[in-house]
Amino acid sequence: MFSFLKPNPAKKLRKAYDSKLEQAMHAQRNGDMRLFADLTEESEQIWQKLTALEKANGK
């Protein structure tokens, strides 16, 4: 009945993933390729967690 009050971990991971990609884009535009690579790697790890969570939930 009150499912809208429950926290959604997939939504939180998606927001973190989008944030990391945006940070990586800005790092790339500023010419900081090392930071770009680090942020991209972190975003890939978040994406793997997100896909595992969605697979576990049956989506």
C-alpha positions in Angstrom: 0.0 0.0 0.0 2.8 2.4 0.9 5.3 1.2 -1.6 6.1 4.7 -2.7 7.6 5.4 0.7 10.1 2.6 0.4 13.6 3.6 -0.8 14.5 2.4 -4.3 18.1 1.3 -4.4 18.1 1.1 -8.2 17.0 4.7 -8.5 19.9 5.7 -6.1 22.4 3.7 -8.2 21.1 5.2 -11.4 21.5 8.7 -10.0 25.1 7.9 -8.9 25.9 6.4 -12.3 24.6 9.5 -14.2 26.5 11.8 -11.8 29.8 9.9 -12.4 29.3 10.0 -16.2 28.7 13.7 -16.1 31.8 14.3 -13.9 33.8 12.1 -16.4 32.5 14.2 -19.3 33.7 17.4 -17.7 37.1 15.9 -16.9 37.5 14.8 -20.5 36.5 18.3 -21.8 39.1 19.9 -19.4 41.7 17.5 -20.8 42.3 15.5 -17.6 42.3 12.0 -19.2 43.5 10.3 -16.0 40.6 11.6 -14.0 38.3 10.7 -16.9 39.5 7.1 -16.9 39.1 6.8 -13.1 35.6 8.2 -13.2 34.6 6.1 -16.1 35.9 3.0 -14.3 33.8 3.9 -11.2 30.7 4.5 -13.3 31.2 1.0 -14.9 31.3 -0.5 -11.4 28.1 1.3 -10.5 26.5 0.0 -13.7 27.4 -3.6 -12.9 25.9 -3.2 -9.4 22.8 -1.7 -11.0 22.3 -4.5 -13.6 22.9 -7.2 -10.9 20.2 -5.5 -8.8 17.8 -5.3 -11.6 18.4 -8.9 -12.6 17.8 -10.0 -9.0 14.5 -8.1 -9.0 13.5 -9.6 -12.2 13.4 -6.5 -14.4 
